[in-house]
């Protein structure tokens, strides 16, 4: 059986820039709620019910689902008690009195308020007015309560049709429908039927099928229209209407191909006798070569035919994958069957989301009524530049890397880098002005965390203790120390919150990680904590659960390399990537044989500063191959450089070895995933080699290329702004170890 849901998932995620907002009008129906628990990765669900009522249904009816999935999914939902949204009811009611269809149903403002206090019409109007992108209903609402008003309010074209998609089980006879995929078009939602309307419905049904079924699966969409009589017969009106429609179809298809070249694979060749549409024997007896030879879309010319075909196949093949989609409502509505299953709901919503994204015109929900798009400025200072990004929700809408010239930085030579905060702050304000923004337009400012005392992971409100420790340089002088200082100076005058997120000093490791064989030396934990924790959180979200429920090993592969163990929401082990401990990297030596290093240090050949430089800055690939660019290493390998290949293999091996070395940190708990991230994770050759060396581990590998620091900063601030996380308070004495 074609794995249609997996196909939807991969295609939605590949195209996804934002998640559409979807209103569920019947969330206390256990089938709907179960479907929602598998949809939060693809949509932002708005549930029209009190949160207590929804949680009660979940407790009573969803015990068969993983409890963490249910909890996570509900945390991603917006709950709307209509009785408490008088503002929206009033807005919708006022609009209702100006709409021809709604005005005929509710003739007074009070009547409109009453009608729009019902979930079905409220949800439809939320989409109609731009507060959401899609509405789902029909499982328990009657057609009068949901389906008909949805069409009246959301239709964007005069011709409508409802399309039923079936992926039949493998035991269905082969050769009848290609890949056992059959699509039914129902024209019954149109008030009258003419050849022109039938032609539009036939093309629309095939276009919907083409949007949903990849060409790699069905290279051709072949449609046929059901007729009450066989080809060539003059009996009854139906054949004449079908033949009239067939004459119009080529012109409509030509217009459709101009919209998208994929529609060139559609052909609609003729009519099918009704009995042949439901019986292979009948198709063979009537010589329906088109049907037996590859027809996969069948268009019924009236309501009864379409309904009969859909429900006949649904009852005959209970294990089929089936769902409806609507053509003619701009992907804004999903009408469910009364007897739908949770899987039917999932498929119908995903299919509509896929078509919405495939259309290319949707970018985001017009209004952020139910999920506010907080505006966050993220800033990440480097040694000679400051990268800034403005996020609205979790989407970066503006970004700039501000370069600071040599002349600008010259006055600060030999001084602490934190003294540059004023220079950089004004540069940021200048760029915000170019974008037409001021700090008053922001909800929060979030800076890269610096070298503070060891602290647990999380989002920290910038306070005086943070500012004092960064100015004092208690952990050393580093560009990241500027992050909190600039964030505070931008935000504080206007009473806006300033945050830092997961600085490099995050340390939640037990003592056993830090004890060494030298009493005088205690291992420090300094790592790429921001990307480490963000990558683990991302994997948890994609698994539709919380960071606190997963066990993952994260390998940050950049100029420095850190390998971290994340167990049930704690960052419990990591090498000191800052000082080069662990595998060698493009710029760092990695852990070295201590006896040989000692001999080298006392050989008289190098100064203390030179050895430090060899460990960090001029070690690793630079020392071995004279370059820190992995692409250059791969180029040399492709030209037959044996030494480059040997170094590349050693790098891959040492990363894999370090990843497997943290397995004891989990104390027997199963590891869910190894995650490869950072700039070097863009190298397919490196990922493939590491995957080879780790193939004996009983978990898979997920790759998140790049350092993703700006997104991680914004999301840390957003978790606090959305109330999903409490901002932590930094204390100067916290952690105990400098």
Beta strands, then each sheet from edge to edge (+ up, - down):
strand 1: 20-24
strand 2: 43-47
strand 3: 78-79
strand 4: 134-137
strand 5: 161-167
strand 6: 181-186
strand 7: 221-227
strand 8: 266-273
strand 9: 297-300
strand 10: 321-327
strand 11: 333-335
strand 12: 375-381
strand 13: 385-392
strand 14: 395-403
strand 15: 444-448
strand 16: 459-461
strand 17: 497-501
strand 18: 551-557
strand 19: 561-567
strand 20: 570-574
strand 21: 673-678
strand 22: 700-705
sheet 1: 3+ 2+ 1+ 4+ 11+
sheet 2: 8+ 7+ 9+ 6+ 5- 10+
sheet 3: 14+ 13- 12+ 15+ 17+ 16-
sheet 4: 20+ 19- 18+ 21+ 22+
end
